[in-house]
Amino acid sequence: MNIWVYILRRTLYVIPILFGVTFIVFLLFNVLNDDPTYQLLGKHASEERAMELRKELGLDKPLYMQYLDVVKSAVTFDFGRSWKSKQLITEMIREGAPVSLSFTLPGFFISTVLGILISLLVAYYRGTYIDKFVVFVCICGMSISSLAYILFCQWYFAYELGLFEISGYEYGFPDFLPYVSLPIIIWLILSLGPDVRFFRTIMLDEIYQDYVRTARAKGLSEPYVLLKHVLKNALIPIITYVVIQIPFLLLGALLIETFFSIPGLGGILVKAIYDQDFPVVKAMTVFISVGYIIFNLLSDILYTVVDPRVRLK
Amino acid sequence: MKKSLLAVVILAASIALVGCTKKKKDIGKVLHMPVPMAVKGFDPIHASDKYASDEIGKVYEGLLQYHYLKRPYELIPNLAEALPTVSEDGSTYTFKVKKGILFQDNEAFPGGKGRELVAADFVYSIKRVADPKLQSTGWWVLDGKIAGLNEWRKENSSKKVVDYSSVVEGLKALDKYTIQFKLTKPFPQFLYSLAMPFHFAVAREVVEKYKKEFLNHPVGTGPFQLTSKFNAQTRKITYIKNPTFRDKFYPTEGSEGDKEKGLLGSAGKKIPLVDKIEVSIIEEEQTRWLNFKKGNLDFNSIPKDDFANAITPSKDLTPEMNKKGMKLHIAASLDVTYSAFQHTDPLFKDNKKLRQAMSLGYDIKKVNELFYNGTAQPAQSIVPPGISGFMPSYNSPFRGRDLEGAKKLLASAGYPEGKGLPEILFEHIGTSPTSRQMAEFFQKNMSDLGINIRLSSNSWPELLKKIRTRTAQMWGIAWGADYPDAENFLQLLYGPNQTPGANGSNYNNSEFNTLFKKAAIMQAGPERKALYEKLNRIAAEEVPLIYGVHRTSFVIAQGWLKNFKATEFTGERAQYLGLDLDLKGKLAKEF
């Protein structure tokens, strides 16, 4: 099949998925959920004001019309304004997403590369004390709450040693770097454990394959076998694991952003759910769904690049 | 592999290197203030929370403001020439607006130069609060209070475009500098409403230029202006001194003891006293606290869990804090915490003795120790200290803990040792550990009486829904003052204010209602004070709510911060604050 036809077909999947996602979100917020107007009006709400606000927000329309409005905004990507802050939602995303990416992307990139390298190393030393030590460290690292890392690193490295800024953010390169350094390091600590364990499993799956034995029998060195054969054949599960995480990088990291006062998108969805801010919930859900579909498609295409035997159907 | 490894090492090293670089140093007098919550925007008509109000108060101004130093709180003219002339029947208020006040420069004005503020700006600004399309969160203040304003709102609710040119009988600019308000009935709290940010002056040209984006382009007459368009995602708001700000001076008199505390050191000086303000939005308590201890913030409240590290048992600063030159500021907050009964439930409505027994069995002193580090004041009734109606020497007979007395009352309520009393459901906020712990403490206290309490965990929206739909049986909540008047607290028990109004417990007592109705329209004076006290006494002895505490704010300020005074109404505070840069330089080695 022509790759373009495949891309078109997969892109068309967006339509039913968006319908499904918007329908579930609509159902949760507009049908099953409580009337949000009282919360928006605060402590001085009254029946009359709630009625006026419902009219202003379009909540007095028949349900099917409200749902059509949701679909329309998902299709046009015009999500309007937040009910809570009155800010333009696309502007909130446009301002917040690059900020989140300014620390999630480097953190993600470094942890992925380091994770792969460490997993190759432990695959090389499989069964030895080095392998066992790395697995032990990974498990210990994963067992500690992310909050503990954040609190400790912020207190010790930023406050006590003064090596980093305690919190804050400056827009523009390179001004933001002093503020994202410690968050990146924490991201690395948090990601390396699960990454190394996952990549190690993949590498060990590959390392016992026949082609590896053949390569060794041909007299190839172990590093060559690992890098040229094992790594290349392990790329498909790695791509699936890695690429699918990319859209979520845009959403930042709730705890890191909150503790370091980074003005990204971390927590925007959680806060919107808490505030019953339906337009923001709708926008973020559509945003995540579309991102997920796009990067899923990208990972499919990448399969064909790394393994010519893979055919898109 | 070597190349990849090298790239990673270089990247990591560069991050570490840049990470270790320090941020830019302050130029001039820069105030560093914390805010614990994201700021939504700068439209005064949506300034419903304290933090938005604080930011709006730096840029915008109203006719009146609270005196910075005097306590009890006192209203003084701000953009008004003087306090208004009030008609004999108390329903017409006439203000003269100060001449020569300029809006901050903005491209919305011809030539980019801010024009003079006139009375019509207030007419427009207050109409915006009533505008049905804008859904101001401040409409409750003037709802039904200004003659013709509700009618104007109703007329315009069906129109596509709101007509600001139509005249409202009770809201008129009599001439360029005179504004007159006619009220539908006497409303003594009206003047307080004019000090609220909802009614601060905005310029019509600016609103019309930026339309829905007006909330990100604040242009007021205030002492500070933003350095750039507001970005709602930001965690830092930077203001500079408004170059066209009028001659406004630091007060020359204050409350007793202010002079000794050095609060009159800047008396008569032109304000604002700083060149720039950097407001850091830091939601996490721990992060704010570390920043403060590092000298990055000029003042901060003390986190509950760090209280013992900062304050000694005698309520002084610890030696470590003293060494850094820090100063402690303690002030009572205008609020009350309480556990509410659902008065539509016959169990509570018809059984005053049960309510009294539960209140007497609640160990409020222990609550204060456990949850407020012993800093709060156990509430005897609903009105907090610092406002007329509070009775300093009054002790409610139903405050305790008096376990034996509570058991006797419970028996006379028909439930000896709790026998026959059904299980009571207590709603609390599950996402807040403190709320949960307080609910568990209440449960334990009641079980000592033989009362079986079942806890129900809620999110904030869930709790609000249960209160509104009257399905919550008991719940814990608090109320903070909108303005310093007992009416704002007593209305929580006024029958006609039942849900979805502020009287969430749906208490309805005809004697209380009659007295409240009478007091609510009385001008301040001994007669009203006596009525407020009577209402406050009923609120204590009828036990419609189990009162908790009136909280106290503990704020620590850096030694170099001048003129800091704890206040409940913080909107105008920044313009009075000063900095001693020499002292800051000397103390730098301590941080």
Interface residues (C-beta under 8 A of the other chain):
Chain A: D34 P36 Y38 Q39 L40 L41 G42 K43 H44 A45 S46 E47 R49 A50 E52 L53 E56 R81 K84 S85 K86 Q87 L88 E91 M92 E95 G96 V99 P106 I110 V113 L114 L117 L120 L151 Q154 W155 A158 Y159 G162 L163 F164 E165 I166 S167 G168 Y169 E170 P174 L177 P178 V180 S181 L182 I184 I185 P223 L227 T258 F259 F260 S261 I262 P263 G264 Y274 Q276
Chain B: M1 S4 L5 A7 V8 L11 A12 I15 A16 V18 G19 C20 T21 K22 K23 A38 K40 G41 D43 H46 S48 P132 K133 Q135 T137 W139 W140 D143 S157 K212 E213 L215 N216 N231 A232 Q233 T234 R235 K236 S280 I281 I282 E283 E284 Q286 T287 L290 N291 K293 K294 N296 S459 W460 P461 E462 L464 K465 R468 W479 P500 G501 A502
